[in-house]
Amino acid sequence: MQLSYIKLKNFRQFYDEQVIEFASDPDRNVTVIHAENGVGKTTLLNAILWAFYEETTSRFEHKDKILNFEAAREGLSAAAVSVGFEHEKTEYVVQRHLQMIGDRLTTKAVAQKVEGGVTLPIPATETFISSVLPSEMARYFFFDGEHAEAFAAQGNQKVVAKAVRSMLGCEVADTAIADLKAVASDFNREAGQAPGNAELERLQAETARAEEAIANGEAEIERLNKEVEAWEHQLDTIETYLRNAEGAKETQKMRDRTADDLRQANSDIKAADDDILKWMGSKAINLVARRASELTLEFIDEASLRGKLPEPYNQTFIQGLLDAKLCICDRCLEPGSEQFAAVLELTKTAASAETLKRVVRARSRVNQFKETSADAARALHDIQAKSGVMHQRRMRLEQALGELDKKMAEIPSQEIAEREAARVALKRKIGEAHREMGSADNRLKQAERALADSEKRTQALVGQSARAQRFYARRDLARRGQEMLQVMLGDYETSAREQVQGSINKVLNEVARRDYRFRFGDDFSMELLYPDNHPVPRSGGENQLMSLAFTSALIEYSRLRSGASGEILSPGVVAPLVLDSPFGQLDAKYREATAKFITKMASQVILLVSSSQGDQTVMKALEPYIGAEYVLVSENRGDRGEKPDDQIVLRDKQYFASLYNQPRTLTRIERVH
């Protein structure tokens, strides 16, 4: 898939009909669109998503207000976005129209094939669009760069796993697994309805309740995850605003740094807790074994050796006296005599050589435990001391963060105060949702235990009913099919993870200023490591760089899978990369390096940048690859007043980014290259 153009008509800031034609030359595959904040960069990204899927990104505020307000004021009631693209050497157009009738809003999408200048309608528009670029994959091609670092944030492994699974094309297999699960549940219910076995029927009712509780728990956790994801996007949008707002940005920068330090402190505390668990597994045994050995030795000394002759008066010595029939006092030991009987009695209590050897070994082992237990105690002391320092650091950071929250709330700006209040409310919602997820997870585990118990008891009764046996055989077959698909998907995921990880490391080797190594955890958590495998305390810029590298790797993986064929996975796609604000938190060196590798991320790249992001360093790196370039000009009805001069300089030429005393307030698209 390659984008040819986008045509906007009365869509948000874009009044009347305006067009952007995208670069299509393979050697100059980059289209750059320059615009300052609030002029229309994010609108353009969302116009493509809206046209294809009637979806928008989380940062696209007031999603229901699509119609341009100047057009609405003039009595117009329709808006539209048309996207032209080439797919498999054929031209297509997708159009989505919006119509306002009073307060009621309706939308309709149509897809057309273009042949010899003639457009032919394509039935089932949504199905056609999904066949070209599934919506699950589209979010990683049409990408909000300012939220890129969210991939690398701690605790976001579910988002990362979802991204990899989307590019892997798991939807068909996931649907099949869900269907097999439902089929197995139906057979389970049928088996429980076998006549004449009330106990089997009762157990089936228990099983059904447990299955329902599991389904409800999984649905609740999924719902909460989606809510948290949406709230975190909203939170990120608010914090992005505060980072740029006069009067708030310094406090927000301090709060960002403090929050990063707090996340690192929590990570260090978790690492210390892991060290304690490792200590318990490898060192604690020494302390326990030392005391156990000492008690054992006491038992040997006091019980096993009680009444026995110490060395050299052991069994061998006493037997020698009896064989010689001569006591150590030179008296005769005649068999049958009282003296012979007394010495013979000693063999019952004399210490054997083996007993004495065991005592020696036990004592030697105790000495070893004394030495190793001393080391274990010192190691535990060091870990606890380190953990104590980290807990104190966390407490100080939490206090500092609280003070910064108060400082932000006291800034004398209504808009900042409203955003800060919304931020606090979102943080509270996210915290409450995580607690609800914890409770839901506990209920889910209880239901899973109840299901296992009822099925175990059911199995013992199945043999009493031939009808139940038939249904359980079918149920087990459905379950085996489900398990087989899950194993296959697990193998595919492992392979995908390894390939994506390799691609990310390739990008980091080219771009990162230090010798970093990327690694996925088993749960898809993202780790950035030094060569000695110690974790890197990541800044926001490094998180953004790693997330962009991750996005690049996903797109590369999808391209490699575009010709794949299989029975349970959908093939990958080749599609353009549309990046809004990709250089947000990167420093000058990383911006330049990222600009170079972005051109290689996809066969067609569309960059939406502000003047601060698209600076001379970035533009110099992009210049050899730019095939089309535009400036979004903000036209305003009002006077300029005290507003500063607003210009964008490209190739030593100045372009006005803002104009005043214009007939309408709108955004105008101007091609400059």
C-alpha positions as CSV (number, residue, x, y, z in Angstrom):
1,M,0.0,0.0,0.0
2,Q,1.2,3.5,-0.9
3,L,-0.6,6.7,-0.3
4,S,-1.1,9.0,-3.3
5,Y,-3.0,11.9,-1.8
6,I,-5.4,13.1,0.9
7,K,-8.2,15.5,0.2
8,L,-9.9,17.3,3.0
9,K,-13.2,19.2,2.7
10,N,-14.4,21.2,5.7
11,F,-12.6,18.8,8.1
12,R,-11.7,20.4,11.4
13,Q,-9.3,23.3,10.7
14,F,-9.3,22.7,6.9
15,Y,-11.9,24.9,5.3
16,D,-13.3,24.0,1.9
17,E,-11.3,21.6,-0.2
18,Q,-7.6,21.2,0.2
19,V,-5.1,18.5,-1.0
20,I,-1.8,17.0,-0.1
21,E,0.0,14.8,-2.6
22,F,2.5,12.4,-1.0
23,A,6.0,11.6,-2.3
24,S,6.0,8.3,-4.2
25,D,9.6,8.2,-5.6
26,P,11.4,5.2,-4.0
27,D,14.6,7.3,-3.7
28,R,12.8,10.3,-2.3
29,N,10.2,8.6,-0.2
30,V,9.7,11.2,2.5
31,T,6.9,13.8,2.7
32,V,7.5,16.5,5.4
33,I,4.6,18.6,6.6
34,H,5.7,21.6,8.8
35,A,3.2,23.1,11.3
36,E,3.3,24.7,14.7
37,N,1.3,23.3,17.6
38,G,-2.5,23.6,17.2
39,V,-2.4,24.2,13.5
40,G,-3.3,20.8,12.1
41,K,-0.5,18.1,12.3
42,T,-2.5,15.8,14.5
43,T,-5.6,16.5,12.5
44,L,-3.9,15.2,9.3
45,L,-2.9,12.0,11.0
46,N,-6.4,11.5,12.3
47,A,-8.0,12.4,9.0
48,I,-6.4,9.2,7.5
49,L,-7.5,7.1,10.4
50,W,-11.0,8.6,10.3
51,A,-11.4,8.0,6.6
52,F,-10.3,4.4,6.8
53,Y,-11.8,3.2,10.1
54,E,-13.8,6.1,11.6
55,E,-11.2,6.0,14.5
56,T,-8.9,8.7,16.0
57,T,-6.0,8.7,18.3
58,S,-6.4,9.4,22.0
59,R,-4.7,12.9,21.6
60,F,-7.4,14.0,19.1
61,E,-9.7,16.1,21.4
62,H,-13.4,16.7,20.8
63,K,-13.7,13.7,18.4
64,D,-17.3,14.5,17.7
65,K,-16.6,18.0,16.4
66,I,-15.5,17.2,12.8
67,L,-17.3,19.9,10.8
68,N,-15.2,23.0,10.2
69,F,-16.7,25.8,12.3
70,E,-16.4,28.4,9.6
71,A,-18.3,26.1,7.2
72,A,-20.9,25.5,9.9
73,R,-21.3,29.2,10.5
74,E,-21.9,29.6,6.8
75,G,-24.7,27.1,6.9
76,L,-22.8,24.1,5.4
77,S,-23.4,20.7,7.1
78,A,-21.1,18.3,5.3
79,A,-17.5,17.3,5.7
80,A,-15.4,14.6,3.9
81,V,-12.0,13.1,3.7
82,S,-10.8,11.2,0.6
83,V,-7.6,9.1,0.6
84,G,-6.1,7.8,-2.7
85,F,-3.7,4.9,-2.6
86,E,-2.1,2.2,-4.6
87,H,-2.4,-1.4,-3.6
88,E,-1.0,-4.3,-5.6
89,K,-0.5,-2.1,-8.6
90,T,-4.1,-0.9,-8.6
91,E,-5.4,2.6,-7.6
92,Y,-8.1,3.0,-5.1
93,V,-10.0,5.8,-3.3
94,V,-11.6,5.6,0.1
95,Q,-14.0,8.4,1.1
96,R,-15.8,9.0,4.3
97,H,-18.5,11.6,4.4
98,L,-20.1,13.3,7.4
99,Q,-23.5,14.9,7.4
100,M,-25.0,17.1,10.2
101,I,-28.8,17.1,10.4
102,G,-29.7,19.2,13.3
103,D,-27.8,17.7,16.2
104,R,-27.6,14.3,14.6
105,L,-24.4,13.2,12.9
106,T,-24.2,10.5,10.3
107,T,-21.1,9.1,8.5
108,K,-20.7,6.9,5.5
109,A,-17.6,5.3,3.9
110,V,-17.3,4.2,0.3
111,A,-14.4,2.5,-1.5
112,Q,-13.7,2.7,-5.3
113,K,-11.3,1.2,-7.7
114,V,-9.8,3.5,-10.3
115,E,-9.4,2.1,-13.8
116,G,-8.5,4.3,-16.8
117,G,-9.8,7.3,-15.0
118,V,-13.1,5.7,-14.2
119,T,-14.1,4.8,-10.6
120,L,-15.9,1.6,-9.9
121,P,-17.6,1.0,-6.5
122,I,-16.3,-1.8,-4.2
123,P,-18.9,-3.5,-2.1
124,A,-18.3,-4.1,1.7
125,T,-16.1,-1.1,2.2
126,E,-15.0,-1.9,5.7
127,T,-14.1,-5.5,4.7
128,F,-12.0,-4.2,1.8
129,I,-10.1,-1.7,3.9
130,S,-9.4,-4.3,6.5
131,S,-8.0,-6.6,3.8
132,V,-5.6,-3.9,2.7
133,L,-4.5,-2.7,6.2
134,P,-6.3,-4.2,9.2
135,S,-7.1,-1.6,11.9
136,E,-5.2,-3.7,14.5
137,M,-2.0,-3.0,12.4
138,A,-2.9,0.5,11.3
139,R,-2.2,2.1,14.7
140,Y,1.5,1.2,14.3
141,F,1.7,2.7,10.8
142,F,-0.2,5.9,11.6
143,F,1.6,6.8,14.7
144,D,1.6,9.6,17.3
145,G,5.3,10.1,18.0
146,E,4.7,12.1,21.1
147,H,3.2,9.0,22.7
148,A,5.9,6.7,21.3
149,E,7.7,6.4,24.7
150,A,4.5,4.8,26.1
151,F,5.7,1.5,24.6
152,A,8.9,1.6,26.8
153,A,7.1,2.7,30.0
154,Q,7.3,0.2,32.9
155,G,4.2,-1.9,33.2
156,N,3.3,-1.5,29.5
157,Q,4.3,-5.1,28.5
158,K,0.6,-5.9,27.6
159,V,0.6,-3.0,25.1
160,V,3.9,-4.3,23.6
161,A,2.6,-7.9,23.4
162,K,-0.6,-6.7,21.7
163,A,1.5,-4.8,19.2
164,V,3.6,-7.8,18.3
165,R,0.5,-10.1,18.1
166,S,-1.2,-7.5,15.8
167,M,1.8,-7.6,13.4
168,L,1.9,-11.4,13.7
169,G,-1.8,-11.6,12.5
170,C,-3.2,-13.6,15.3
171,E,-6.8,-12.5,14.9
172,V,-8.0,-15.6,13.0
173,A,-6.3,-18.0,15.5
174,D,-7.6,-16.0,18.5
175,T,-11.2,-16.3,17.0
176,A,-10.7,-20.0,16.5
177,I,-9.5,-20.5,20.1
178,A,-12.5,-18.6,21.4
179,D,-14.9,-20.6,19.3
180,L,-13.3,-23.9,20.4
181,K,-13.6,-22.8,24.0
182,A,-17.3,-22.1,23.5
183,V,-17.8,-25.5,21.8
184,A,-16.1,-27.2,24.7
185,S,-18.4,-25.4,27.2
186,D,-21.5,-26.5,25.2
187,F,-20.4,-30.2,25.2
188,N,-19.7,-29.9,28.9
189,R,-23.3,-28.6,29.5
190,E,-24.8,-31.3,27.3
191,A,-22.9,-34.0,29.3
192,G,-24.3,-32.7,32.5
193,Q,-27.8,-33.0,31.2
194,A,-27.6,-36.8,31.0
195,P,-30.7,-38.3,32.6
196,G,-30.6,-40.3,35.8
197,N,-27.5,-38.8,37.4
198,A,-28.4,-35.9,39.7
199,E,-24.8,-35.6,41.1
200,L,-23.4,-35.2,37.6
201,E,-26.0,-32.6,36.8
202,R,-25.1,-30.8,40.0
203,L,-21.4,-30.8,39.2
204,Q,-22.1,-29.6,35.7
205,A,-24.0,-26.6,37.2
206,E,-20.9,-25.9,39.4
207,T,-18.7,-26.1,36.3
208,A,-21.0,-23.7,34.4
209,R,-21.0,-21.2,37.2
210,A,-17.2,-21.4,37.4
211,E,-16.8,-21.0,33.6
212,E,-19.2,-18.0,33.7
213,A,-17.2,-16.4,36.5
214,I,-13.9,-17.0,34.5
215,A,-15.5,-15.4,31.4
216,N,-16.8,-12.4,33.5
217,G,-13.4,-12.0,35.2
218,E,-11.5,-12.0,31.9
219,A,-14.0,-9.6,30.4
220,E,-13.7,-7.3,33.4
221,I,-9.9,-7.3,33.3
222,E,-9.9,-6.6,29.6
223,R,-12.4,-3.7,30.1
224,L,-10.3,-2.2,32.9
225,N,-7.1,-2.6,30.8
226,K,-8.8,-0.7,27.9
227,E,-10.0,2.1,30.3
228,V,-6.5,2.4,31.8
229,E,-5.0,2.6,28.4
230,A,-7.4,5.4,27.3
231,W,-6.9,7.3,30.6
232,E,-3.1,7.0,30.3
233,H,-3.3,8.4,26.8
234,Q,-5.4,11.3,28.2
235,L,-2.9,11.8,31.0
236,D,0.0,11.9,28.6
237,T,-1.9,14.5,26.5
238,I,-2.3,16.7,29.6
239,E,1.3,16.3,30.6
240,T,2.4,17.1,27.1
241,Y,0.4,20.4,27.3
242,L,1.9,21.2,30.7
243,R,5.4,20.6,29.4
244,N,4.9,23.4,26.8
245,A,2.6,25.8,28.8
246,E,4.2,29.0,30.0
247,G,4.3,29.1,33.8
248,A,4.0,25.3,34.1
249,K,6.7,23.8,31.9
250,E,9.5,24.2,34.4
251,T,7.5,22.6,37.2
252,Q,6.4,19.8,34.8
253,K,9.9,19.2,33.8
254,M,10.9,18.8,37.4
255,R,7.9,16.6,38.0
256,D,8.8,14.4,35.0
257,R,12.4,14.0,36.3
258,T,11.2,13.2,39.8
259,A,8.6,10.7,38.4
260,D,11.4,9.1,36.3
261,D,13.6,8.9,39.4
262,L,10.7,7.4,41.4
263,R,10.1,4.8,38.7
264,Q,13.8,3.9,38.8
265,A,13.7,3.7,42.7
266,N,10.7,1.4,42.5
267,S,12.6,-0.7,39.9
268,D,15.7,-0.8,42.2
269,I,13.5,-1.9,45.2
270,K,12.0,-4.6,43.1
271,A,15.5,-5.7,42.1
272,A,16.5,-5.7,45.8
273,D,13.5,-7.8,46.6
274,D,14.5,-10.2,43.8
275,D,18.0,-10.4,45.3
276,I,16.5,-11.3,48.7
277,L,14.5,-14.1,47.0
278,K,17.7,-15.3,45.3
279,W,19.5,-15.2,48.7
280,M,16.7,-17.3,50.2
281,G,17.1,-19.8,47.4
282,S,20.9,-20.1,47.5
283,K,22.1,-18.7,50.9
284,A,19.4,-19.2,53.5
285,I,20.0,-23.0,53.4
286,N,23.4,-22.4,54.9
287,L,22.0,-20.8,58.0
288,V,19.3,-23.4,58.4
289,A,21.7,-26.3,57.7
290,R,24.3,-25.0,60.2
291,R,21.8,-25.1,63.0
292,A,20.4,-28.4,61.9
293,S,23.9,-29.9,61.7
294,E,24.8,-28.6,65.1
295,L,21.6,-30.2,66.6
296,T,22.3,-33.4,64.7
297,L,25.9,-33.6,66.0
298,E,24.6,-33.0,69.6
299,F,22.2,-35.9,69.0
300,I,25.1,-38.1,67.7
301,D,27.3,-37.1,70.6
302,E,24.6,-37.5,73.3
303,A,22.5,-40.4,71.9
304,S,24.5,-42.4,69.4
305,L,27.7,-42.4,71.4
306,R,26.1,-42.5,74.8
307,G,27.6,-45.4,76.8
308,K,30.0,-46.3,74.0
309,L,33.8,-46.5,74.4
310,P,35.7,-43.7,72.7
311,E,38.5,-44.4,70.3
312,P,40.6,-46.5,70.5
313,Y,38.2,-48.7,72.6
314,N,36.0,-49.5,69.7
315,Q,34.6,-52.7,68.3
316,T,37.8,-53.8,66.5
317,F,39.9,-53.4,69.7
318,I,37.4,-55.4,71.9
319,Q,37.1,-58.2,69.3
320,G,40.9,-58.5,69.3
321,L,40.8,-59.1,73.1
322,L,38.2,-61.8,72.8
323,D,40.1,-63.5,70.0
324,A,43.4,-63.4,72.0
325,K,41.4,-64.6,75.2
326,L,43.5,-62.0,77.1
327,C,42.4,-58.9,78.9
328,I,44.6,-55.7,78.8
329,C,45.3,-56.4,82.5
330,D,47.0,-59.7,81.5
331,R,44.1,-61.8,82.9
332,C,42.8,-64.8,80.9
333,L,39.4,-64.5,79.1
334,E,38.2,-68.0,78.9
335,P,35.0,-68.5,76.8
336,G,32.1,-69.1,79.1
337,S,33.7,-67.3,82.0
338,E,32.2,-64.3,83.8
339,Q,35.1,-62.1,82.6
340,F,34.7,-63.2,79.0
341,A,30.9,-62.4,79.1
342,A,31.6,-58.9,80.5
343,V,34.0,-58.0,77.7
344,L,31.7,-59.5,75.1
345,E,28.9,-57.3,76.4
346,L,31.1,-54.3,75.5
347,T,30.7,-55.0,71.8
348,K,27.0,-54.0,72.1
349,T,27.9,-50.5,73.1
350,A,31.3,-49.9,71.6
351,A,31.6,-47.3,68.8
352,S,32.1,-48.7,65.4
353,A,34.6,-47.3,62.9
354,E,31.7,-46.2,60.6
355,T,30.0,-44.4,63.5
356,L,33.2,-42.5,64.3
357,K,33.7,-41.7,60.6
358,R,30.2,-40.2,60.4
359,V,30.9,-38.1,63.5
360,V,34.0,-36.8,61.9
361,R,32.2,-36.0,58.6
362,A,29.3,-34.3,60.5
363,R,31.7,-32.1,62.5
364,S,33.6,-31.2,59.3
365,R,30.3,-30.2,57.5
366,V,29.3,-28.1,60.5
367,N,32.6,-26.2,60.2
368,Q,31.9,-25.6,56.5
369,F,28.4,-24.3,57.3
370,K,29.8,-22.0,59.9
371,E,32.0,-20.4,57.3
372,T,29.4,-20.2,54.5
373,S,26.7,-19.0,56.9
374,A,28.8,-16.1,58.0
375,D,29.1,-15.1,54.3
376,A,25.3,-15.6,53.9
377,A,24.6,-13.3,56.9
378,R,26.9,-10.6,55.6
379,A,25.3,-10.9,52.1
380,L,21.8,-10.5,53.6
381,H,22.9,-7.6,55.7
382,D,24.3,-5.8,52.6
383,I,21.1,-6.4,50.6
384,Q,18.9,-5.2,53.4
385,A,21.0,-2.1,53.9
386,K,20.8,-1.3,50.2
387,S,17.1,-1.9,50.2
388,G,16.7,0.4,53.2
389,V,18.5,3.2,51.3
390,M,16.3,2.7,48.3
391,H,13.1,2.8,50.4
392,Q,14.3,6.1,52.0
393,R,15.0,7.4,48.5
394,R,11.5,6.4,47.4
395,M,10.0,8.1,50.4
396,R,11.9,11.4,49.6
397,L,10.9,11.3,46.0
398,E,7.2,10.7,46.8
399,Q,7.4,13.7,49.1
400,A,9.1,15.8,46.4
401,L,6.5,14.7,43.9
402,G,3.7,15.7,46.3
403,E,5.3,19.2,46.7
404,L,5.5,19.6,43.0
405,D,1.9,18.6,42.6
406,K,1.0,21.4,45.1
407,K,3.2,23.8,43.3
408,M,1.5,23.1,40.0
409,A,-2.0,23.4,41.5
410,E,-1.1,26.9,42.8
411,I,-0.1,28.3,39.4
412,P,-2.4,31.3,38.8
413,S,-3.8,30.1,35.4
414,Q,-7.3,28.8,35.0
415,E,-6.4,26.6,32.0
416,I,-3.4,25.1,33.8
417,A,-5.5,24.6,37.0
418,E,-8.2,22.8,35.0
419,R,-5.6,20.5,33.2
420,E,-3.9,19.8,36.6
421,A,-7.2,18.9,38.2
422,A,-8.0,16.6,35.3
423,R,-4.6,15.0,35.6
424,V,-5.1,14.3,39.3
425,A,-8.6,12.9,38.6
426,L,-7.1,10.6,35.9
427,K,-4.3,9.4,38.2
428,R,-6.9,8.6,40.8
429,K,-9.0,6.7,38.2
430,I,-6.0,4.7,37.1
431,G,-5.1,3.8,40.6
432,E,-8.6,2.7,41.4
433,A,-8.7,0.6,38.2
434,H,-5.5,-1.1,39.1
435,R,-6.9,-2.0,42.5
436,E,-10.1,-3.3,40.8
437,M,-7.9,-5.4,38.4
438,G,-6.2,-6.9,41.4
439,S,-9.5,-7.9,42.9
440,A,-10.8,-9.2,39.6
441,D,-7.6,-11.3,39.2
442,N,-8.1,-12.8,42.6
443,R,-11.7,-13.7,41.8
444,L,-10.6,-15.1,38.5
445,K,-8.0,-17.4,40.2
446,Q,-10.7,-18.6,42.7
447,A,-13.0,-19.4,39.8
448,E,-10.2,-21.3,38.0
449,R,-9.6,-23.4,41.1
450,A,-13.3,-24.0,41.5
451,L,-13.5,-25.2,37.9
452,A,-10.5,-27.5,38.3
453,D,-12.1,-29.0,41.4
454,S,-15.5,-29.5,39.9
455,E,-14.1,-31.1,36.7
456,K,-11.9,-33.4,38.8
457,R,-15.0,-34.7,40.7
458,T,-17.0,-34.8,37.5
459,Q,-14.4,-37.1,35.8
460,A,-15.0,-39.7,38.5
461,L,-18.7,-39.9,37.6
462,V,-18.4,-39.8,33.8
463,G,-18.0,-43.6,33.5
464,Q,-21.5,-44.1,34.9
465,S,-23.1,-42.6,31.8
466,A,-22.4,-43.6,28.2
467,R,-24.1,-40.5,26.9
468,A,-21.9,-38.2,29.1
469,Q,-18.8,-40.1,28.0
470,R,-19.6,-39.3,24.3
471,F,-20.0,-35.6,25.1
472,Y,-16.9,-35.4,27.2
473,A,-14.9,-37.1,24.4
474,R,-16.1,-34.3,22.1
475,R,-15.3,-31.7,24.7
476,D,-11.8,-33.0,25.2
477,L,-11.2,-33.0,21.4
478,A,-12.3,-29.3,21.3
479,R,-10.0,-28.5,24.2
480,R,-7.0,-30.3,22.6
481,G,-7.6,-28.3,19.4
482,Q,-7.6,-25.1,21.6
483,E,-4.4,-26.1,23.3
484,M,-2.8,-27.0,20.0
485,L,-3.5,-23.6,18.6
486,Q,-2.3,-21.9,21.8
487,V,1.0,-23.8,21.6
488,M,1.4,-22.9,17.9
489,L,0.7,-19.3,18.7
490,G,3.2,-19.4,21.5
491,D,5.9,-20.7,19.2
492,Y,5.1,-18.0,16.6
493,E,5.2,-15.3,19.3
494,T,8.6,-16.5,20.5
495,S,9.9,-16.4,16.9
496,A,8.4,-12.9,16.4
497,R,9.9,-11.6,19.6
498,E,13.3,-12.8,18.6
499,Q,13.1,-11.2,15.2
500,V,11.8,-7.9,16.5
501,Q,14.4,-7.9,19.2
502,G,17.1,-8.4,16.6
503,S,15.8,-5.5,14.5
504,I,15.7,-3.2,17.5
505,N,19.3,-4.0,18.4
506,K,20.3,-3.3,14.8
507,V,18.7,0.2,15.0
508,L,20.3,0.9,18.4
509,N,23.7,-0.1,17.1
510,E,23.3,2.6,14.4
511,V,21.7,5.3,16.5
512,A,22.4,5.1,20.2
513,R,25.3,7.1,21.6
514,R,26.2,4.3,24.0
515,D,26.7,0.6,23.7
516,Y,23.2,-0.5,24.6
517,R,21.5,-3.8,24.1
518,F,17.8,-4.3,23.9
519,R,16.0,-7.4,25.3
520,F,12.4,-8.5,25.7
521,G,11.4,-10.1,29.0
522,D,9.3,-13.3,28.8
523,D,6.2,-11.1,29.4
524,F,7.2,-8.7,26.6
525,S,8.6,-6.1,29.0
526,M,11.2,-3.9,27.3
527,E,14.7,-3.8,28.8
528,L,17.6,-1.6,27.8
529,L,20.9,-3.0,29.1
530,Y,24.5,-2.1,29.3
531,P,27.0,-4.7,27.9
532,D,27.3,-6.2,31.5
533,N,23.5,-6.8,31.4
534,H,22.8,-4.2,34.1
535,P,19.6,-2.2,33.3
536,V,20.0,1.3,31.9
537,P,18.2,4.0,33.9
538,R,16.3,5.5,30.9
539,S,15.4,9.1,30.3
540,G,12.3,10.2,28.4
541,G,14.4,10.6,25.3
542,E,15.9,7.1,25.5
543,N,12.4,5.7,26.0
544,Q,11.2,7.6,22.9
545,L,14.2,6.3,20.9
546,M,13.6,2.8,22.0
547,S,9.9,3.0,21.2
548,L,10.6,4.4,17.7
549,A,13.1,1.6,17.2
550,F,10.4,-0.9,18.3
551,T,7.9,0.7,15.9
552,S,10.5,0.4,13.1
553,A,11.1,-3.2,13.9
554,L,7.3,-3.9,13.9
555,I,7.0,-2.4,10.4
556,E,10.0,-4.3,9.2
557,Y,8.6,-7.6,10.6
558,S,5.2,-6.9,8.9
559,R,7.0,-6.3,5.6
560,L,8.9,-9.5,5.9
561,R,5.6,-11.4,6.6
562,S,3.7,-9.7,3.7
563,G,4.1,-12.7,1.5
564,A,3.6,-15.3,4.3
565,S,1.0,-18.0,3.9
566,G,-0.4,-20.2,6.6
567,E,-3.5,-21.7,8.1
568,I,-3.8,-19.8,11.3
569,L,-2.0,-16.4,10.8
570,S,-2.9,-13.5,8.6
571,P,-0.1,-12.3,6.3
572,G,1.8,-9.0,7.1
573,V,1.3,-5.8,5.1
574,V,3.5,-3.2,3.4
575,A,2.1,0.3,4.3
576,P,3.3,3.9,4.6
577,L,4.5,5.2,8.0
578,V,2.8,8.4,9.1
579,L,4.6,9.9,12.1
580,D,3.2,12.9,14.1
581,S,5.9,14.7,16.2
582,P,8.5,11.9,16.2
583,F,11.3,13.9,17.7
584,G,9.6,15.3,20.8
585,Q,12.0,14.4,23.7
586,L,15.1,13.6,21.7
587,D,18.2,15.7,22.0
588,A,20.0,17.2,19.0
589,K,22.2,14.1,18.3
590,Y,19.3,11.7,18.7
591,R,17.1,13.8,16.5
592,E,19.7,13.7,13.7
593,A,20.3,10.0,14.1
594,T,16.6,9.2,14.3
595,A,15.9,11.3,11.2
596,K,18.3,9.2,9.2
597,F,16.9,5.8,10.3
598,I,13.2,7.0,9.9
599,T,13.7,7.2,6.2
600,K,14.5,3.5,6.2
601,M,11.6,2.5,8.4
602,A,9.1,2.1,5.5
603,S,8.9,2.4,1.8
604,Q,6.9,5.6,2.2
605,V,7.3,8.0,5.2
606,I,5.2,11.0,6.1
607,L,6.5,13.3,8.9
608,L,4.5,15.9,10.7
609,V,6.9,18.2,12.5
610,S,6.9,21.6,14.3
611,S,9.8,24.1,13.8
612,S,11.4,23.0,17.0
613,Q,11.4,19.3,15.9
614,G,12.2,19.9,12.2
615,D,15.2,22.1,12.9
616,Q,18.2,22.5,10.5
617,T,19.9,19.4,11.8
618,V,16.9,17.2,11.2
619,M,16.2,18.8,7.8
620,K,19.8,18.4,6.7
621,A,19.6,14.7,7.5
622,L,16.2,14.3,5.7
623,E,17.1,16.4,2.7
624,P,18.3,13.7,0.3
625,Y,15.1,11.7,0.9
626,I,12.4,14.5,0.7
627,G,10.1,14.2,-2.3
628,A,7.4,16.5,-1.1
629,E,7.2,19.3,1.5
630,Y,4.4,21.4,2.8
631,V,3.8,24.2,5.4
632,L,0.5,24.5,7.2
633,V,-0.4,28.2,7.5
634,S,-2.7,29.4,10.3
635,E,-5.0,32.2,9.0
636,N,-6.8,34.2,11.6
637,R,-9.6,36.7,11.5
638,G,-8.2,38.8,14.4
639,D,-5.3,41.2,14.6
640,R,-1.8,40.1,15.3
641,G,-1.6,42.4,18.4
642,E,1.4,41.6,20.6
643,K,1.9,38.1,19.2
644,P,5.5,37.5,18.1
645,D,6.5,37.0,14.4
646,D,5.7,33.4,13.4
647,Q,7.8,32.1,10.5
648,I,9.3,28.9,9.4
649,V,12.7,29.0,7.6
650,L,13.3,26.3,5.0
651,R,16.4,26.3,2.7
652,D,17.1,29.9,3.6
653,K,13.6,30.9,2.6
654,Q,11.0,32.3,5.1
655,Y,7.4,31.2,5.2
656,F,4.8,32.8,7.3
657,A,3.2,30.2,9.6
658,S,0.6,32.6,10.9
659,L,-1.4,35.3,9.1
660,Y,-3.8,37.8,10.6
661,N,-6.7,40.0,9.5
662,Q,-7.8,37.2,7.1
663,P,-11.4,36.6,5.8
664,R,-11.7,33.4,7.8
665,T,-10.0,31.5,10.6
666,L,-8.6,28.3,9.1
667,T,-5.5,26.2,8.2
668,R,-4.2,26.5,4.7
669,I,-2.0,23.9,3.1
670,E,1.0,25.4,1.1
671,R,3.3,23.2,-0.9
672,V,7.0,24.4,-0.7
673,H,8.8,21.5,-2.4
